[in-house]
Structure formats: structure tokens, C-alpha cells
Amino acid sequence: MTNRVINILAFIVLTLLWIAFAVALLFNREMLDSVWQSFRSWPLVIQIIVGLLVLPVVLGLWIWQTTWPIWLRLILVVGLGLITIYMFFPRKTRSQPEVSSPKS
């Protein structure tokens, strides 16, 4: 039960972060630059912890900050966002069959 709650929470948090990323990408690209600069100004230990917790979004921010062509950055960021949401989507777990003990 606890794993299911963690899975749902992770899905919700990452989906909300990707939605915020998409909104900023469409309406305020400077905000993405500000978020990246803010993240980079944090102490290294905090960057590592937050970076590991929301790795796909931080990777998306890093990709967006590169000097690669915009079409490549868009493909990579959108693909990463869609893959993240798909992979974290909570699914029903299959019931494990009960292991019967051998009868003596």
C-alpha cells in the first residue's frame, strides 16, 4: 500500500512539474532560464538531492539551456516529458499468486 502511495505521489509531482515546464516554455521562456540559474546557485549538496528526486525535469532544464538547435531541444524535452509521465503512470500491480506450502 505504501509503495502505491509513493508511486501516485511521484507521478503527480513529476506531471505537475512537466506541466509547469510546458507552460513556461510556451508563455515565458525566461522563467526557465531563471529556474535553471536559481537551481545552479544552490549549494552542491542540495542540487544533488533535488536533482536526483526530480532528475527528468532537471535534465530537461539542462537540455533547454544548451546551445543546441531549438528543434533538437524541443524534441528532447518533449520526449523526455512524455516518457517520464508514461513511465511513472501508476498501474495496477498484478496480484502475486499465493505460494502454497508443501503438505507433510
C-alpha positions, 0 to 999 in steps of 0.5 A: 500500500505504501509503495502505491502511495509513493508511486501516485505521489511521484507521478503527480509531482513529476506531471505537475512539474512537466506541466509547469515546464510546458507552460513556461516554455510556451508563455515565458521562456525566461522563467526557465532560464531563471529556474535553471540559474536559481537551481545552479546557485544552490549549494552542491549538496542540495542540487544533488538531492533535488536533482536526483528526486526530480532528475527528468525535469532537471535534465530537461532544464539542462537540455533547454539551456544548451546551445543546441538547435531549438528543434533538437531541444524541443524534441528532447524535452518533449520526449523526455516529458512524455516518457517520464509521465508514461513511465511513472503512470501508476498501474495496477500491480498484478496480484502475486499468486499465493505460494502454497506450502508443501503438505507433510 
